[in-house]
Structures are given as structure tokens and as C-alpha cells.
Amino acid sequence: MANLLKQRNVIAVLILFAIVFPFITNNNYLIHIMTLAFIWIIAVYGLNLLAGYTGYLSLAHAGFFAIGAYSLALLTTKAQMNYWLAFVLALIITSVLGLLIGLISLRTKEHFFAIYTLCVGYIIYLVIDKWDSLTGGVRGLIGIPSPGNIGPIEFNTPVSNYYLVLFFLLFTILVVYRIVHSLSGRTYIAIRNSEDLAQTIGINTTRNKLVVFVISTFFAGLAGALYASFIRFIGPDIGYITITFDLLTYLIVGGIGTLSGPVIGTILLVWVSQQLQFLQDYRMMIFGPILTLLVIFYPRGISGGFIDFRAKRKEKKQNQSNLNQNQQMISAQETSAASNKNG
């Protein structure tokens, strides 16, 4: 049972399920919801890499998501650019803006960083909302083209879009996995645990924080670009702070600072939210107490709770094994002493 709870196994099972999901159901609505969940997971992985592994909570994540979406939309609708070229440029634009903002924002720490990025995210939202001539303002942008063909492969059906987004999700998981299990990943964790201690052992914390911040914005832009071409209509609301809090909720429920947390938390909450659509705004009356209890009893989320459970079980087995060994040694000593006494 403990082996089944390993993050690698959890992710492998979820990936296998995702691959066969369109064959399980022919319902296009369910495929649509799952595709949206995959897009949110990509964005959550970017947030997790920065907040979960480096300890810096960026509240501008929705803003970078919107930058990726609007960059793709503007390049394809107004500049009439090829989809895939626009897609690559959207990621570059998001990453460059992330670099520029990160150079300033990372001069702050802890709650000051969160407050600063909150302001940045709101400014991005205001720019999108008020710049009517470019972004369309509250009207948004419509007619965003679907992903362009790749040779004979077309992306004009729900299933084909599903697998395209799944491909980018698997790419994201692979990249994040390699980062977390590399020297850079251990460096990020060292910064999270104690930035001052990391500096004393020679880690360039400024450079490493900037790199992970740009990577985080890259994934946000990737999710935004996929969202724009999937929905084919975007408005300024996608850059509002509530989107950031939604992503943060997915991360906290799934398990912040874990590899499987973004997948578990996002899919769970997206599906639960869909099942509670009939409650409309009253859904939070259910989500609120559940999230409160989860934070109290499982502060590391569902995935983190499983990891802690496995660690405690392993520790218990190790203590029991040590106790048995000590008892055997005591018994052997007593037997030896009794034998010597009889002799």
C-alpha cells in the first residue's frame, strides 16, 4: 500500500487515466472540462515551482496567464500571424515580461513580495481592461483561431484539442520533475528553508530566484496561450486576482511543494465545482469549511498528507524493528548469562 502512495506512481496512474479518458466517455462536455483542468494544472505547476519549492508566493500569476492568452490572441487576430509562430512569441513575451518584473519584485521578500506581485497583477488586469484600442477592453477578443495543423494532424475537434493540451501537460510535468530532482531543485528548496543559510554556503539566491520566477511565468503564459486557442474568446477577467486565488486553492488542496499536488488538487476541485454548479455562488459555503478543515488537519494538502502518512508508517516500522532487535539482544544476553551461571 505504501508503494502505491509514491508520487511517481500517483502521477503515472493519473497520466494513464488521462490518455484513455476519451475512450471511456464520448461526452464532449466531459472532455471539454478535463481539457480545461489540464490547462489549469499547467498554470498551477508554475505557481508550485515558485511558491512550493522556493517559498515565494506570487499573486501576479493570473496576470502572466492573461499576458500569454492576450499575446497569442493579438498576434493571430490583429497581426494575422501563423498560429504556432504566435504561440512561441506569446511564450517569449510572457517570459521577458516575467524577467523584467522579477528583477524588481525579487528585491522584496516574504509578505512584501506577495503584496508587490498582487499590485503588479492588478496593474496587468487594469491595462487589459482599459486599453480598448488594443485589447478590446471589457468586450474582449473573439475569433481566436484554433491551433494550426501540424502536417496531417488537425486540431479542430474536442478530442484532438484534448490530446494537444495533454501533450503540453506531460511536457510540463517532465520539465518540473527534472528541475525538482536536479541540483537547481535542491537549491530552490534550500532557499525556501533558509535563504540566509543558502547565501552563507555560496548559493547565488538572487539569480536562482529570478530563474525560477521566469520559469513560473513561462508556464503561466503557456497555460494562457492554450486557454485562448481552446476557448477562442478571452476577456480581462482571466487576469483578475480571483484566478490567482483559484490556482492557489488548487495547489493548497492538492499539496504545495509536491509533484502530484497540482494534478490531484486541480482535477478534484474542477470536477467538484462542476457538480455543484446548481448552487451557483453558494458553492463557497461548502468549499469554505472543507478548505478550512483541510488546512488545519492536512496543511500540506492531500498529496502531502499521503507523504507524511507513508513517512510515519516507515518510521513506525523502523522503530518496531529496532525494538525487536533490542529485545532479541537482551534475550540472547540473558540466555548467555544463565548458561554461564549453570556452568
N, C-alpha and C positions, 0 to 999 in steps of 0.2 A: 504493500500500500504506500509506503514511504517513497519508493522509487517513482510511483505514478504522480507524485506531487512535485517532482522536479520541474523547474521552469521550462527546461528544454523539452521535456515530454509533453507538458501542457501546451506549449506553442506548436509542437509537431501535430498533436491531435487536432487543435483548432485549425491549423493550416489544411490538414487533410479534409476536415469537415467543410471548410470554405471551398475547396476545389470541387467537391462532389455536390455542393448545395444546389446548384441549378438543375442537377439531375434528380434531386429529391423532390423538388417542387417546380411546377410550371406556372406558378403565380408570379406575374411580372411585378406586382406591388411588393411582394416579399423580397424579390431580387433587388428592386429599387431601394428598399430600406436597408438591405445588407450592404449595397454599394455605398450608400451614404455613411453607414457605420465605418466602412473601410477608410473612407476619406477622413473622417474624424479621427480614426486611430492613427493615421499618419501624422496629423497635427499634434495629437497627444504625445506621440513618441518624441517629437521635437521639444515639447514642453517638459517631458520627463527627463530628457538628457540634460537640460539646463537646471531645472528645479530639483529633480530627484537625485541626480548624480553629482551635481556641482553645488547645489544649495542656494541657487539664485532664482527667485521666483519672478518671472517676467509677466507682467499684466498687460503687455502690448502684443501678446501672441495673436489675438484676433485681428489686430491692425496689420500684421505681416501676412496673415491669411488673406485679408482683403486686398493687400497690395499684389499678391500673387494672382488673385482672381481678376482684379481690375486690369493688371498689366496684360494678361492674356486676352481679356475681352477687348481692350482698346486696340491692341495690335492686330487683332483679327477682324474686328468690325469697322474700325475707323482707318487703320493703316492698310487693311486688306492684305495682311501678311500671311504667308503659309502657316498652317496651324503648328506644326512641330517646331518651326523656327521661332514662332511667337512663344511657344511653350518653353523653349530653352531660354529665350531672352527674359521671360517672366521670372524664371528662377534666378537668373543673373541679377536682374533689377532688385528683386527681394533681398538677395544676399548682400549686394552692395549697400543698399539702404540699411540693412542689419549691421553691416560693418561700421558705417558712419555713426549710427545711433549707439552701437555698442561702445565705440571709442569714448563717448561722453558718459553714457549711463553706467558703465562699469567702473567709473571713478567713485561711485557710491556703493554702499554695502547694506545688506540686510533689508530692513523695512524702508530705508531711504531709496534703495534700488527698486523695490516694489512700487513705491509711490511715484518715483520718476517714470518708470515704464507705464504706469497707469495713465499718467498725464500724456505721455507720448502716444499711447494707444488711442486716447480720446482725441488728440490733435489729428491723428490719421483719419479717424472717423469724421471729424468736422470738415477736413479738407475734401473728403469724398462726398460728403453731404452737401457742401456749399458750392463746390466748383461745378456748377451746372454745365458750362460750356464743354467741359472735358468729360466728366463722369456721368452727366445726366441728372445729378442731384438725387432728389427723392424718387424720381422716375426710374432711375437705374439704367441698366443697359440690357437690351434684348437682342435676340438673333445671334447669339454667340454660337459659332459653328461647333459641331461635334468633332471629336478627334479625327484627324485626317487618316486616310488609308495608309497602311504600310504594305506595299506590294499588293498581293491579292487579298490581304486581311482588311476587312471593313469593320468600322465601329459604329454601326447605325442601328443596333438592336440592344435591348437591355442586357442580354447575356454577354454580348461582346464587350460592352462597356464595363460590365461586372468583372470580367477577366482582365481587362486592361487595368482597372483600379487595383485589383488583386495583385497583379504583377508589380505595380509600384509599391504596394504594401509589403510584399515579400522582400522587395529591394530595400525598403526602409528598415525592416526587421533585421535583415542581414547586415546592413551597414551599422546599425545601432549595436547589434550583438558583437561585431568585430571591434567597434570602438570601446565598448564596456570591458571587453576581455583583453584589451591591449594596454600598453604602458600609459597611453593617454587616458584611458578609462580609469586606471588606478590613480593617475594624477588628479583627475576631476574629483574622485572620491576623497583623496587627501585634502583637497581644497574645501570640500564640503565639511569634513570632520574638523579641520582646524586650518584656516588659511594662514594664520601666523606661523604655525608649526611647519606648514608646507614651504613657506618662504625661508625659514631657517635652514631647511635641508637642501636649498638650492633650486626649488621649483619656481619658474617664472609664472607667477599666478596671473599677472595681467594678460600675458599672451595667451595662456591656456583658457582663461575665461572668455577672451574675445573670440577665440576659435570656436568654442562650444556655443557661444551666443550666435555666431554666424551660421553654424550648422543647424541650430534650433530654428532660426528664421528661414533657412533653406527648406526645411521640412514643412514649415507653416506655409511658405509660398507654393510648394509642391501640392499640398492639400488644397490650397485656394485655387490653383490653376485647374486641377482636376474637378473641383466643385463647379467652377464656372462653365466648363465644357460639358459637364454632366447635366446640370440644371438648365443651362443655356439662358438664364436670366439672373442678374445679380442686382442688389440694391445696397445702399450704405449700411443697412442693418447687419450685414455679415462682418462688419468691422467694429461693432459695438461691444462694450465691455461684457455684456451678458454672454457673448460667445466664449470669451476667455474663461469666465466662471463655469460655463458648461464643460469646457475642456478640462478645467482643473477638477471639477467634480468627478468626471470620468476617471481621471488619474488617481484621485484620492480613494475612490471606491475600489478600483482595481488593485492599486498598490503602488504608491510613489516610490521611486528608486528600485523598481523591479522590472524585469524584461517582459513578463507576461501580464503585468498590471494594466497597461494601456489597452490590450486586446480584451481582457476579461471585463474591465470596468465599462468600456465604451459599448461593447456588444450588449452587455447586461442592461445598462441604463437606456440605451436606444430602444431595445425591444420592450422593456417595461414601460417606457414612456409612450410607445405606440399603443400598448394595450390599455393605457389609462387615458387615451385621447378624449374619451367621453366625459372625463372630469374637467377638461379644459384647465383653467387657472387653478383649480382646487387640487391639482396633482401635487403641488408643493406641500400640501397638508399631509400627504403620505410620504413624500420624499424627505421632508424636513426631519421628522422624528427618526426615520431609518438612518439618514446620514449622521445624525447626532449620536445614535447608539453605535454606529459603525466606528466613528472617530473615537468614541470612549473605549470600546472593547477591542477594536482592531485598528489601531492608529496607523498601521502600515497597509491597510486595505485587505482585500480578500487574498490576493497572491502573497502579500507579506505575512498574513496570518497563517497560511499554509506552510510558508518557510519557517516561521517561528515554531509551529507545531512539530515540524519534522526535526528541527534542531533540538527542541526539548525532549522529543522521543529518543533521539540519538544519545543525548546526554544522560537520559534515564537508563538506557540500556548499558551505556558505558559505566555508569555508577554501579548498576546491578552486577555487571561483570567484575568490576574491581572488588565489590563486596564479596562475591562468591570466591574470588581468588584469595582474598584475605582470610575468609573462613576456612578454605582448604589448607592454607599455610598454617593457620592456628591449629587445625585438627591434626595436621601432619606433625607439628611440633609436640602436641600433647601425646600423640601416639609414640613418638620417638622418646619422649621423657618417661612415659610409662614403661616402655620396653627396657630402657636403661635401668630404671628402678627395680624391675623384676629380675634383671640380670645380676 
